[in-house]
Amino acid sequence: YYYFFHALNKQKFAEIEINKIQNFGIIKVGDTIKKTFYLKNSSENTLIIKDLKTSCGCTVAKIKDSLIEKGTGTSIITQYIAEPENIGLIEKSIIIEANTDPIFTVLYLKGKVTK
C-alpha cells in the first residue's frame, strides 16, 4: 500500500498556459463560426492530452497534437453551429483532460445568437 501511494505522489504533472475564453460576438441562427485556442506547455514535463470533449453536439473541437513537449504548444480548433434553440447568450464548453493538476481544464466559446 505504501509503495502504491508513494508512486502516486511522484506523478509528474504538466501545466497548460491558455486563454480560456473565446468570444465570437453576435451571429445568426445557421451560422458556423470557427475559433482557435492556442495552448502552451509551461512546465518541465511532457503534456499529454488524454481526451477532448465538448458540452453539446453543436460544438466540435480537434487538437493538432496530443503530446506537447516542454516550452512548445499546439492549437485546438473549435467549430460552433448556431441552432434555433440557442437564440440568446450562449456559453459552450470544451473540456481538456490531461496530466495536469487539476486533471480537467475547461475552455469556453461565448457569444450571442440572433434570428
Beta strands, then each sheet from edge to edge (+ up, - down):
strand 1: 16-17
strand 2: 21-28
strand 3: 32-41
strand 4: 47-54
strand 5: 59-63
strand 6: 67-68
strand 7: 73-81
strand 8: 88-98
strand 9: 104-114
sheet 1: 1+ 3- 7+ 5-
sheet 2: 2+ 9+ 8- 4+ 6-
end
